[in-house]
Amino acid sequence: MALAPLAVSIGEPAGIGPDLILQAYQERVARQLPVFCVFGDAAFLAARAKRLGYEFEIEATTPDAAIDVFERALPVFDLGHRIEDQPGVLSPLAANMVIDAIRDGVASIFA
């Protein structure tokens, strides 16, 4: 039986959390990281990855399918919130996504 993927909250979009997630995915093989699924906004992560110069794919998927996706793309459980990629600029619009990412990530562990 395969282990379930780790649930990772996107964190504060204006902060370094998304950058660290993208860096972790970039270095997943070298660091022998387990499969993880990000809970957040796939389009936001794609924009941030482009800003940082990463060239890997980001794929909206379900936590259950993350195991199949992880080798070829960063799996993201898209919560439906659309946040602009503006590092360092706080937005009250991000609050609901951050809360939903934590709530849904925890819920996925017990599903």
N, C-alpha and C positions, 0 to 999 in steps of 0.2 A: 504494500500500500504506500503510495507516494504521500509525502508530507504536503499539507496545504501551504500555499504561498504566504509569505509574511505580508501583513497589511501595513502599508506605509501612508501616513497622512501627508498631504502635500505641504502642510505647514503654512506659514504666513507668506503669501505670494510676493510681498514687498521685501522679504528677508532672504536669507541664504539657504533656507530649507530646500526650495526647488533646485537650486544650484547643486547642493550636496546630493540630492537624489539623482540628478542627471550624471554627476561625476561618478557616483557609485555604480550606476548602470554601465557607464563607459568602461569602468575598471572591473566589472563583475567577474570576468574570467581570471584575470591576474590575481584578484583578491579571493577567488573561489566563493563568491557570495551565493547564498541560497536564492531561490526564486522569490521575487516580491512583486506585489501589485500596488500601484500608487492609487490612492483615492483622491480625486480632484478633478481638474479640467485638462483634458487631453490637448486641446488647442493651445491653451496657455503654456503647457509644458513644451509643445512643439515650437512655439515662438521663443521661449527662453532657451531651448536647445540651439536654435538657429542663432540667437544672439551670442551664445557662448561658443559657437563654432562646432558643435557636435553634429555628426552626420548620420546617426542611427535613426531607425524608425520608431515612432511612438504609435501605439495601437490601442484604441478604445476597445475594451473587452470586459468580461465578467471575471470576478476573482477565481472562479472555478476553471476558466479557460486560460488563466495567466500562465499556468505550467506549460501549456503548449505554445504560447506566444513568446515567452521570456527569451528564448534563444535567438530569435530574429528581431524582436522589437520590445521596447519598454511597455509593459502592459499597464493600462490606466483604466480604472473603473470610473467612467465619466459621470459626475454627479449632476450635470446639466447647468452648472453655473458658468457664466462666461465672464472671465476676468482679463483685463488688459495686462500685458507684460510691461510693467513700469517698476523696475527695481528701485527700492528705496522710497517709493511713494505709497503711503498707506491709503487704503480705500475701505470705507464702511461696507461696500458691496462684497468684499471678500469674507466678511465675518460669517455669513451663512454657509459658505463653502467650507471654511475651516472647521466649523462646528459639525457640518454634515460629514466631512471626511473622517473626523475622529469617531463620530457615532456609528457610521456605516462600516468603518474599518473594524471597530470592536465587534459589531454585530456579525460581521463576516466570519470571525473566528469561531463563533458559537453556532453558526448556521449548520 
